[in-house]
């Protein structure tokens, strides 16, 4: 699926690290920085989560909620949150249905092997649920600054 800037972002419902089921539409009235990442506790994913953690207050001050999504189960998310003191909500997309809606569940290659997996991507969604900006195939270094700059520019 291809998303287009200006269109409504696909709504979804997933279990969250808060213990509740979360819908994207629950956050109407706030901006949402929705980031998809491959796996808890891996080096790049940990760096990205810690970067978001370290700038979390700035995003909050700009009426922006951070939501992270991976295919990891909630127990793994709970460990990840506890180990790194993550102040934002993580969502579990074990069946990768939401990742498919957002077009981030793709064929990947590593060490000559092909497999389906999560492509690190971020979506900025406005207060009405419309996609403002998308970053795909994200490189962690400098990404949080780019996302924060995009939010500040609104």
C-alpha positions, 0 to 999 in steps of 0.5 A: 500500500502507498500512502499519500501526504494529505490523505487520512492515515489508516486507523488501526487498533493494537495492544499497547505497553500501557495495557490498553488497546490503542487506536490511532483515532484516539489521538485526534487533536494531537499530532502523532509521530508513528515510527515502525522499527524492526526489533526491540533490543537490537542496536539500531532500534535501541539507539532510535528509541533512546533518541526519541526518549531523550527528546520526548519532552520536546515533542510533548511540548509541541502537542506530538505523541510518539508511538512505536510499532514493531512485531515484538510481543508485549512482554518483549516491549515491556522489557525494552521499556523497563531497560531503557526508561522509554516514556512513550507507548509501544504497540505490538503488531505481531501479525504485521497487519498495520505494518502492511497497511502502512507499506512497511512490511517488505521483502528484505535481504541480509547475507544473501537471504531474502525474508519479509520484515519491517522497514524502519519508517516514520510517519507524521500525522496531524491533529485530524489524522492526515499524513503530513510527512513520511520518512522511509528506510530511515537511517537512525543518525540524525532522524530524530532531529529531522522529525523534530524539525518537521514538527517545529515547522508546523 
